[in-house]
Amino acid sequence: MLVFVFATLYLWLSQWPGKNVKVTPIRASRFSADKVPENIDTIVIGSGSGGSSCSNILAQSGQRVLLLEQHEERTGGCTHTFRINDCEWDTGLHYTSEGMGLPTHRAGALLKFMTKGKQEWERLDDPYDQVLFPDDSNVAPGNPNNSSYDFNSAKPPHAPTLCRSLLERIDPDNDFLLQQMEVWMTLSTMINHGFTALGWTRVLPRFLHFLVRKRVNQLYKLASYSVRDVQYALFNKGYSIEQLLNECPKCPAGPEPDPVLRRLKAVLNHPIGDYAVQPRVATFAAQGITMAHYMEGAAYTKGPTQNISIRMSSMLRNFGGEVLCDATVEQIIIEKGRAVGVLVRNTSAGKDGPITEIRARNIVCATSVFNLHRKLLPRDHPQVQEFDNPSLRTITESNGHVFLFCKIKGDATSLNLPTHNLWYFNSYDMDEAFDKYYADPVTNRPPTVYIGFPCTKDPTWPKRLPGISNCILISDGLYDWFKKWHGTSVHERGADYEDFKNQLAKHLLEILYETVPQIKGKVEYWTLGTPMTEVSYLSSYHAASYGTRCDTQIFQPKNDRWTTTPHTRIPGSDAFLPAVCGAMYGGILGAVSVIGYTGTIRFVFAFLREFADSLQEENPKLGRIEAYLQAMKKFGSEPSRINGMEGVESGREPDDNVLFVDASGRPDDNVLLDPRRRRLDDRRAWAWTLDR
């Protein structure tokens, strides 16, 4: 009898429609009404990392999914690539954690599960990042005056030496600072633990949240502090972790007067480009999770980054769904308090193009909470009116960016181009550099600039594009600088817009030639993208590259409700933290909110089976049961090493929605709780019954 019960349970768990499906990657078709499938289960708006992963899991669960992308030619959001003048550039995925490329790590295993193993990655050699500062004479007597700092992976052999190697270039004999740097790294692992725990609160029934409450509460506490204040507490005041979890002192205004601490703090702000908020404003949660993300190294795609979305979204066609670009969603249709469909037009047809109405049981908005409330929901919707009330909302959109895309004559080897990423920092006084640049970007250089050469990181580049190289420079950019051109079309913004672009490009080209002087005179072509480019091609609201700004307000209780609305899910990075890996987690959690407990259990079982297969491929000596146990452990708490410490969770955690409770706090497959719920003991459930 017991055998029969277990056999029945196994058969029930094995009912995952996507289990043995073979996927043929096919690019999206352009939208037309005759290509829309009938009897759609779910419409997903936006095909970035969040939308693509969400739609993939929904399709694998057996749903008929329609994925709509407003870009005229291609899917992918910030993972898409483009070509001009016989050269190619990526737009948003410039590198990611090594774990994304390893099928024996949680993130990599999930990506393999969604792409059926078709997406491949290339590990970046150490150092994966090098931070460069201008010459600066403000140095403590007897200490070295270096201007470059290498960031290596924090796994052996680099784990014991990561902090020391950085400090040796600032103040080699300062044991106190070495100790506090290790505290800084430990806090990053705690934040990583916290995000793992937070992800489980979006899957587990509410009555089990006590299992992770401590870690989540620690996350919220640390997230309420700014990066600048945490640095002040650790390095100026000598705070311990226990003291910091109790309180964080405010850092005095103005630059850091101590020359050693001034340098150390700036160097430890190394991940700032991945969340783009200056230290006195940024939440320490963003700093910590980004630091943890790269502790085991970095990786880049084999082939164009565009392939990620193609390989994930192609799954939809196997279940009667479709992927359509050139499809701008004008509005989400709300009837009797629930989302029932969308109004769509061809992006290429302009505002006067014909409108097509499409209905579905579920609507998923993967294009940001700001697009949802400012563009897609009816203006008279009560939640939209509350969203516009500044007393009820303190989250705001992130800043935009300025991009310089360069085509370089010659191959990467002959030009001796760096295989690692370069980060140019304009000053050790980070906040001051941001303030000056934001006030006058023509006179002042950007505070930080990413400089990357995809041609050196992608092993397929020499065969695909022989004899040429590429480079991408990225700096911060404010939408306010460009808002007078809002509503204008690409290539029709006038001479003053082009003049402004040229002045911004001048700074970036100067920085490029200073840091990589061997390519001066070899740049055959360049083009500059601005926040208006992000608005046009990525449909970013006010050019918000990272969606919601990662400041200390992001976790405030009053902001809990803004990432959900009746029967409309919000997957992707906007509901939590930026980046492709985080958006992927968010997309998966968004799918979980649609398929409910039963579908989630089957999804997890199917994923663990493939995860165990990968672990056995890596280590054939593993027995099947042992492989499953390891897969379960890694799925629940990915181990990593930081400064020699083991058992710390690795990989950035979910950015998105999903907790299933009803208004009384009872578990319920058919209820979606606000994905931004921050306090587990809060009994108010911003939820709506899902009318299936």
N, C-alpha and C positions, 0 to 999 in steps of 0.2 A: 504493500500500500504506500509506504514511504517513497519507494522508488517511483511509483506512478505519480505521486504528488510532485516530486522534484522534476520528473520528466515533463510533466504538464507545465510547471513553472518555467522550465528552460525553454520550452517551445513558445510559451507566451512572451517571454522576454526577447526571444529571437525574431519576433515579428517586426523587423525594421525594413521597410521597403527599399531603402537605398543600399542594402547590404552588398549585393552582388552586381550592382549596376555598373556598366562600363560607359565612361563619359568620353565623348568626342568634343574637344574644345572648338567652339565656333563663335566668331565675333557677333555682337548684337546686330540686329536688323534695325533699319529706320522705322519709326513709328508710322503706322497707318491703321485705320479702324478695322480693316479686314484681317489684320494680323493678330488681333486681340483674341485670346482663347475664350471659349464659353465656360460658364460655371466656375469662375475663379474663386478659389478659397481665400487667397491673401494677395493684396497688392502691396508691394514694397516700393517706396519712393526713394530713389537714390541708390547708386551702385558702388559707393565707396567700400572700404573694408567692412564697415558695419552692415550696410545693406546687402552686400554680396554674401557675407557669411550667414546672415539671418535668412536670406532667401534660399541658400543652399540647404541648411538644416531643415527648413520647412518643406522643401521639395523632397529631401530624403525621407521625411516622415510620411510622405505620400500625398502631400498637398499639391494642388495646381496653383502655381505662383506666377504672377506677372511682375517683373522687375522693370521699373521705368527710370530712365536716365535722361536728364535734360541736355547733356552734351550732344552736339549734332552728330558726332562721328563715333564715339567710343565710350565704353564703360570704365569704371575704376576709380572715379573721384581723384583723390590725391595719389593713387597708385598708377594713374594712366601715364603713358608716354606719348611724345609727339615728335614729328620730324619736320625740319625746315632746311632747305639748301643741302640736302643729302647728309644731314647729321641728325642725331637723336638725343633726346633728353628726357629724364624722368621729372616728375613734377612735385612729388611729395615723399616718396619712399626713397631716401638716400642711403640708408642703412638701417639695420634693426638688430635685435639681440641674436646671438648665436643660437639660442634656444629655438627660435622660429625655424631654423634650418635643420634641426635634429629631430627625427621621428621618435627618438627615445626621450624627448622632453615634452612636457605638456603642450606648450604652444605649437611646437613642430608636429607633434602627433595629431593635434586638432586640424592643422592646416593640411597634413597628409590625408586625414579622414575626409576633408571636404574636397580636395583636388584629386582624390584617388591616387595619390603619390606622384602626380605629374609635375608639381612645383618643386624645383630644385634650387639650392642655395650654395653660395661660395663663402666659406669662412674668411674673414679679414685677418691678416697677420697682425701681430702686436708690433708697435702700438696701433690701436685702431683709431685713436684720436690724438692729435697734437695741438696744444693750445699755445698761441703765439701772442706776445704782448710787445708794444713798442719799447724801445730803450727807455729806462727810467732810472734816474740817479738817486732816488729816495730809497736807500738801502741801509740797513743797520750796519754799524762798523764791524768789520770782520766777517760779515756774511757774504755769500756769493750773490752776484748780480746777474741772474739768468733771465732770459726772455722767452724760453720755450719749455713746455712741460708735457711729458708723454703720459698717456693713459693706456695702460695694459689691462688685459683681463685679470680678474682677481682670483683665478683658479691656479693651482700649482702649474708652473713654478713661481708664479707672480704673486700668489696670495699673501705670503708673509712680508713681501717687500713693497706692496703698492703704496701704502701710506709713507713708508720710509723713503722710497725713491722720490716722491714728490717733496717731502720735507728736506731732503738732502740738497735740493736746489734752492731752498729758502733759508733754513736755519738748521743745519745738520745735527747739532748737539742738543736740541731742545726736546728733552724727554717728556716734558709736560704737554707740549703741543702734539707729540706723537701719540700720547695716551688719549688726548681729546679728539684727535683725528680718528682713532679707532672707535671712540664713542660715536662720532659722526657716522661712521660706516655701519655701526651696530644699529643706530636709529633708522638707517635706510632699510636694513633687514626687517626691523620691526614694522615699518610702514608696508613693506612687501607682505609680511605676515598678515597685516591688517587688511590689505586688499584681497588676499586669498580668502580670509574669513568673511569679508563683506560679500564676496562673490557667492559664498555658501548661503548667506542669508537670503539670497535671491533665488535659491533653489530649494532649500530645506523648508519644511513646515515651520510655522512660527514657534510652536512649542519646543522645537529643538535649537532655537537661537541661543539659548543659554550656553551651548557648547562653544560658541565663538564670540560671545558678548565682550569678554575682556579685551581681546585683540581689536575688535571693532571700535570699542570705546577709546583705546589707546590711539588708534588711527585718527579718530575725530579730534582728539585732544591735540595731537601733533599737527593736524591739518589746520587748526585754528591759529597757528603761529606762522609768522612770516619767516622766510629764509634768513633775512638780515637779523631778526631778533634771536633766532636759534643760534646763529653764529656768534652773536654777542654773548649769549648765555654760556656757550661751551668754551669759547676761546678767551673772552675777556673776564668772565666771572667764574669759570671753572666748574660749571654745573655738571652734575651727574645725571644719568637717565632718570633716576627716581625724582630728583629735584625738578627736572624739566617736565615730567608728567604731572607735577603738581602746579607749576607756574612757569612762565617765561617772561623775564624782564624785558622792557622795551629798550631798544638800542637808541642812544642819543643821536640827534640829528647831526648831519655833516659827515665828512669823510673820516675814515679810521685813521687816528693820529699815529698809531704804532706801525712802523714800516714793515715789521715782520708779519703782523696780523693783517695788515692791508694786503700784502701779497697772498698770504695763505687763503684768506677769504675769497679773493678774486679767483684763484686757481680752483678752489672747491666749488665755485659757481659754474664749473665746466659744463654741466648738462643744461644750462639755462636756455640754450638754443632750441632744445626739444620741447619746451613749454612756453618760451617767449614772454616771460613776465619778469620785470626787474626785481632785485632782491627784497626791497622793503615792502613790496606788494605781494609777491608770490607766496603761495602756500607751501610750507615745507613738505607737504605730502607729495607735491609734484616733483620737487627736488629729490626726495628720498626714493620714490618709485622709479624715477629715471636712472638714478645712480644704480639701483638694484638691477635694473633691466639689463645693463651692460656688464655686470660683474663677471660674467663668464665669457665675455668677448662679443664680437659683432659679426654680422654677415650681410651679404647682398645677393640679389637674385642672379641666377644663371639665365641670361636672356632678359628681355625687357620686363620691367616691373608690371607693365600692362597685362602680362600673362596671368597674374594672380586673379584678377577679377574675371577674366575669360574662363579660366579653369574652374573657378568656383561657381560662376553663374550658369555655365553650360549644363549643369545638373538639372536645371529647371525643365529643359525640353524633354528629358526622359520621363517626366510625369505630366506631360501635357501643358506645361507652362511655357512662358516665352520671356525673352530679354529684348527690350526695345530701347534704343537711344533716340535722340531728337524728339524727346517726349517731355515737354514741360507741363507739370501739374499746376493748374491755375488755382484749384480750390479742392478741399476735402468736403464732400457732401455730408451734412449732418441732418439726420431725420429722427425725430422723437428722442433726441439726446444721444444718439449713437452715430458713429461714422459708418456709412454704408457704401461709399464709392468716391470717385474722383472725377474732376473735369480736366481733360488733357488736350493740348494742342501741339502741333509740331513747332519746335523751337525755331527752326529755319523759316517758318512762315511768319514769324513776328506776332505782335499783339493782336493783329486782325485775322489771324489764321482761324480756320474752323475748329470748333470745340467738339470733342467726343466724350460722352459720359460712359464711365465704366463702373460696374458694381462688383462688390466682393463682400465676403463675410467678415474679413479682417483687413484693417488698414495699418501699415507700418510706415512711419515717417523717419527715414534715415538721412535727412538733410539738415538737421539741427533744430533745436528747440526754438530758436529765433525765427527761422523760416516758418515753423509750424504756427507760431502765434502771430507773427507779423504779416504772413503772406497766405498761408493755406487754410486756416480756419476762418469762418465768417467773422467779420468785424464785430457783429453784435453778440457773439458767443460770450457768455458770462466769464469764462476763464480767460478769454482774450482781454476783456476789460480789466480783470484783476491783474493780469500780466503787465498791463500798461500802467498800473498804479505803483509808483516808486516806493510807497510805504509797505507794499506787500512783496516786493522782489528786489533783491540786492545783487543777484548775479548779472553779469554783463557779458557782451560778446568779447572775444579775444581780439588782439590787434591783427593786422594783416602783415604781409611781407613784400619785399622787393626782391626780384629774381633777375640775375644776369646769366643768360645762357650763351656760352661761347663755343664756337667751332674752331679747332686748332689744327693747323697743317702739320702733318707728321704723326707717326704712331707713338704710343705711350712709352715704349721701351727706348726708342731713339731720343725722345725728349726727356727721358729720366723723370717722368711724372710720379709724384708720390702715390703709393697704393693705399695710404691711410688718409683719413679726413683731416683737414686743417680747420682750426677755429681761430680766427683773428679777434682778439679782444682789444678794444681801443684804449682802455685804461684800467688800472687796478682799482680805481674809484668807480665801481660799476654804476651805482645809482646816479652819480653826478654825470657820467657819460650818457646814460639814458635820457636824463632830463635835458641836457644840452642838445642832443640829437632830435628829440621830439619837438623842441622849441624852434630849431632851425636846421633842418636836414641838408640844406644847401651849403651852409658854412661848415657844419660839423660832420665828421665821419660817423658811420654807424657804430654803436657800442659793441656789437658782436657781428661777425660775418662767418657763415659756413662756407668752406671752399672744398668742393669734392670733384673727383674725376671718375665718373662711372665707367669710363673706358678702361681703367686699371682694375676695377673691381669685378666686372662682368667677364668671365672667361670666354664667352661667345663673341665678344666685341670684335676682335681682330678678324674673324671670318665674316662677320656681318657687315662691318664698316672698315675695311682695310685702308691704311694710309692716313687716317684722320683720328683725331682725339676730341674729347669734349670736356667741358668744365661747367660747373654750376656754382654760382655764388648767391647766397641768400642772406639778407639783412631784414631788420624790422621795418615796418612801414605802417603809418597810421591812415585809416580811412578818411579822417578829417582833412588830411592834406589834399585829397582827391575828390571830396564829395561834390564840388562844383561841377564835376563831370559825370555825376550820377545820372543814369538814364541815357547816356550817349552810347553809340555803337562802336565796336572795335574798328580802328583805323579811321575813325571820323571824329576825333576829339580835338582836333585843331593844333595849331602851331605852338600855343603856350603849353599844352600838355606834353608835346614832344620835347620842348625846351626843358621842362621840369625833369622829364625822364633822362635827358642827356646829362643834366647836372648830377642826378643821383648815380647814373652809370659811371661818371667820371671818378667818383670816390671808389667805387667797386673795382674798376680797372686799375687804378693806382694801387690798391691793396693787393690785387692779384699779381701785378708785376713786381711788387716789393717782396711778396712771399714766395713766388715761383718765377724768378727773373728769367729763366731760360726760355720762357714762352713769349717774351716780349718781341713783337714783330712777326709773330706766327699766328696770331688770332685773325682768321680769315673773315669771320662773321660773328656778330653778337646781337642779341636782342634783349630788351629789358621788359620784364613783367612787373606790374604794379598791383596794388590792392584792387584797382579796377579790373585788371586781368582776372583776378580771383573771382570777382563778382560775375564776370562774363562767362568764364569757362567752367568754374566750379560751383556757381550759384551760391557762393558764400555770402551770408547776410552781413552787410557792411564789411566785407572782406575778412571775416573772422576765420583765419586759417585754422585755428584750433577749437572753433565752436565757442563754448563757454570759457571765459578767462579763468585761469588757474590761480585765483587769488584767495585770500583767507575767508572770503564770503561764500565760497562755493559749497561749503557744508553747513551753512547756517540753517536752522530749522525753518525759517520763513520761506526758504527756497525749495523746500521738499517737493512741492507739488508740480513744479513747472515742467517736468519732463514726462508728463502723461496727460492724457485727456480721454474722455469717454471712448473706449474701443479703438484708440489709436496708440500704437506702441512707438517707443523712441529707442531704436538700437543705435549703436555706434559710439564714437568717442564723446559726443557732445553731452551725454548724460553723466560723464564722470571726468575722465582725463584724456588728453590728446594722444595721438600716435596710432600707427597702423595695427600694432599688436593689441593695444587696448581696445580699439574699435572692433577688432575681430572678436574679442571676448564679449564685448557689448552686443554685437550682432547675434552671437550664439545665445546669450541670455535673453535677448529679445525674442528669438525663436522659441525658447523654452516657455516664455510667457504665453505664447499662442497655442502650443501643443499640449500644455497641461502636464499634470503629474504622470499620467500613464505614458504619454509620448516621451516625456523626459526620461523616465526609467528605461524605456526601450532604447532611446538615443544613447544614454550612458552605457548601457550594456553592449551595444554595438560598437561604440567607441573603445571601450575597454578591451574588447576582443581584438580589434585591430592594433591597439596600443601594445597588448601582450605579444602579438605577432612580431611587432617591430623589436621588442626587447629580446625575443628569442632569436631573431635574425642577427642581432648584435652579439648575443651570447648564447650559442646553441646548447650550452650545457644547462641552461635554465629549464627546469621542468615546467609543464603547462600551468600547474597550480601556482608555483612560485612566480611565474611570469605575470599571472593575473594579480597576485598580491602586490608585486612591484608596481604594476600599472595603476592599481587602486591607490597606492601610497603616493605615487608621483602625481596622479590626478588630483588628489586631495591636498597635497602639500609638497610641492616640487622642491627637492633638496638642492642646495648649492653651497658654495664655499665663499667666504668673505674674510680676508685676512687670516686664513687658516681655520676659520670656524666652520663647522659642518652642521648639517641639519637645518639650514635656513632656506626658506622657500624662495624660488627663483622665478623670474618672469613677471611682467606687468600684469596686473589683474583687471578683472572686468570693469568696463566703463559703463555698464548699462543696466537696464531695467530689470526687474523681475522679482517679485516676492508675491506669494499667493496667500492672501488672507481676505476674509470679508470684514465688514465694518466692526464686528465684534471681536476680531482677532483670530477667528477660527480658520484653519486651512481650507482652501476652496480652489479647485481647478478652474473655476469659471470667474474668478475675480482677479484683477490686476491691481496691485498696490503701487502707489507712486514709486518709481524707481529711484528717486533721490531720498527715500526715507533714510534719515541718518541716525535717529535714536531708536534703538530696538524696543525700548519700553514705552514709546509713544503709542497711545491707544487710538489715536485718530488715524483712520485708514482712508487716504485719498484714493478711493477705489470705485469702480463701477462694474456692475454685473455684466458679464459678457453674454449677450443674447445670441446663442448659436442656432 
